[in-house]
């Protein structure tokens, strides 16, 4: 049996489908945060059908998550694998409220929304940001250690994934001890872009066609219990 995934939905609030078992084991905070990170960054493709189009598959392009003491937020950009399709991109936002008594409570505190859009409909600053990320070579920037007098104590951690024709990067650092201006700007751009797309540029898929594929490790930790 395939059921709806309660924390994965598109811009029209239609839930994705994937096998979901009963999840009750107690878990630690470190396990919870690791699993949430996998659920955020572990989506390798999304697919849906749209009016006038066959099923379109979207693959990973750029992702950034910020884990705070009591919450975590993620944005991921995915691009169509078939040139000329409409829509040609989607942007996924995940939010977690840090609950983790067991897997059920962890998932109850997790929400993910995917919005589909056409690059041509975006305002110029966001369009340029997407074009930079969907290029033959992405400017990744450097993780710069902060000078001792500039250190700010905190528990915030930034994780990011960037992929282009030549390389794939998956890195993380603790904010306050280090910084990557390019990655942090991507997160801010995605946040603003997600609001704009939701305000009118979102393209809704046909009912019951939105599907998600996770990395095998992520799938086995959640759905094969």
Order of alpha helices (4+ residues) and beta strands (2+ residues): beta-beta-alpha-beta-beta-beta-beta-alpha-beta-alpha-beta-beta-beta-beta-alpha-beta-alpha
